[in-house]
């Protein structure tokens, strides 16, 4: 049942998200290098932009991991209960 508080009580698997970002960054850098070598400048630029976006996202993920339980609550921290609607 939806309570409407899901965005407030959602928990993110930050370490999984980090490793998926690492995987995406490796492929974006590989794509940038390969497309640059074969002369596909447009695709190389697109992969390079994607690599920058992934790197910035990884920075945010690492920042949230370092901030601790405020952004990454453990299973022992109960979710926030929304106020009753009257």
N, C-alpha and C positions, 0 to 999 in steps of 0.2 A: 504494500500500500504506500502510495506517495504521500508525504507529509508537506512537501513544498520547501523543506529545509535542506534538501540534498546538496545544493552548492555550498552551504555553510558547514555541513557535516562530512563532506567527501574527504577521503583519505587517498593520497597518491603514493604509488610504489615508486619512490624517487630513485632508488638504486637500480631498479629495472629500467626506468626511463633513462637513467644515465647511460647504462650499457647499450641500450638501443640507440642512443645518440652517438655513442662511440662508433657503433657499427655503421650508422648513417654517415658520419664524418669520414670514416675510412673510404666508403664507397664514393662519396662526393669528391674527395681528393683524388682518388683513383680515376674517376671519370674526368675530372679537370685535366689531369696529366695526359690521359690517353687521347682525349679530344684535342688537346693542344698539340700533341705530337702528330696527329693525322690531319691537322689543318682545319678542323671544324671549330672555328672561333666562337660562333654563337653558342654551341653546346658547351664549350669549355667555360664560357662566361656564365652560362646558366648553372653549371655544376659548381663553379666557384662561388656564385651568390648563394647557392644552397649550402655550401660548406660554411660560409660566414654565418648564415642563419642558424645552422646546427651548432656552431661553436658558441654563439651568443646564448642559445637555449641551454647548452651545457653549463655555461657560466651561471645562469639562473638556477639550474638544478643543483649545482655544487653549493651555491649560496644558501639555498633552502635546506640542503642536507646539513650544512654547518650551523644553521640557526636552531637546530634541535627540535624538540617536541612541539614547539609552537606551530611549526609547519609540517611536522612529521610525527603525529601522535602515535603512540604504540597501542597495542590491543587493550592495555589496562586503563587507558584514558577513555571514558565514555564520550559518546558524541554529544554535541550541544543540543539540548531540547529547545525547540522554538517556543515562544510564548503562546499561550492559548488565545485562539481567536474568538472574540465574543461579539 
